Amino acid sequence: MEHFDVATARAEIARLRPLIDELITRRADAAELAAAQERGAPTALGGVPEFKAAQARLDEIVTEIQDAGVELKGLAPLLLDFPSEFDGVPVLLCWLEGDPDINWYHRRDLGFAGRRRLD
């Protein structure tokens, strides 16, 4: 398992930013296309082929993020965890969609509810 320190996690989130931005856009497109299919109403984004293409691209992006050693914990909102360790304690450096940078962490056993601000 990949381990990140704060600096490498921040560098990785910066490197992944174009993929993150695309994931957020594709996620919204897929949601709109799915809703249009359920209503049977057309959308400017297209139909079934475009929906399937959006889903396929989302899967590719998720795989690419996970291949970088990042744990994807939520898709809407996007929640990314970077495995780390503080003083021998397993933690996850935590980035939530909308955060400007990685400024939070939580112990692995506590989850999101145990989030604390990085010093």
ChimeraX attribute file (.defattr): number of C-alpha atoms within 10 A of each C-alpha:
attribute: neighborCount
match mode: 1-to-1
recipient: residues
	/A:1	7
	/A:2	10
	/A:3	16
	/A:4	19
	/A:5	15
	/A:6	18
	/A:7	9
	/A:8	12
	/A:9	22
	/A:10	18
	/A:11	15
	/A:12	17
	/A:13	19
	/A:14	14
	/A:15	11
	/A:16	16
	/A:17	12
	/A:18	10
	/A:19	18
	/A:20	18
	/A:21	12
	/A:22	15
	/A:23	21
	/A:24	17
	/A:25	14
	/A:26	20
	/A:27	19
	/A:28	14
	/A:29	18
	/A:30	20
	/A:31	15
	/A:32	17
	/A:33	24
	/A:34	17
	/A:35	14
	/A:36	19
	/A:37	16
	/A:38	9
	/A:39	8
	/A:40	10
	/A:41	10
	/A:42	12
	/A:43	13
	/A:44	8
	/A:45	12
	/A:46	14
	/A:47	16
	/A:48	12
	/A:49	10
	/A:50	14
	/A:51	21
	/A:52	14
	/A:53	13
	/A:54	21
	/A:55	17
	/A:56	13
	/A:57	16
	/A:58	20
	/A:59	12
	/A:60	14
	/A:61	18
	/A:62	18
	/A:63	13
	/A:64	14
	/A:65	18
	/A:66	13
	/A:67	11
	/A:68	12
	/A:69	16
	/A:70	24
	/A:71	17
	/A:72	16
	/A:73	14
	/A:74	12
	/A:75	13
	/A:76	11
	/A:77	11
	/A:78	16
	/A:79	17
	/A:80	22
	/A:81	24
	/A:82	27
	/A:83	22
	/A:84	22
	/A:85	17
	/A:86	11
	/A:87	6
	/A:88	7
	/A:89	11
	/A:90	14
	/A:91	22
	/A:92	28
	/A:93	27
	/A:94	26
	/A:95	22
	/A:96	18
	/A:97	16
	/A:98	9
	/A:99	11
	/A:100	8
	/A:101	15
	/A:102	22
	/A:103	17
	/A:104	20
	/A:105	24
	/A:106	21
	/A:107	20
	/A:108	17
	/A:109	11
	/A:110	11
	/A:111	13
	/A:112	17
	/A:113	8
	/A:114	12
	/A:115	17
	/A:116	14
	/A:117	11
	/A:118	12
	/A:119	5
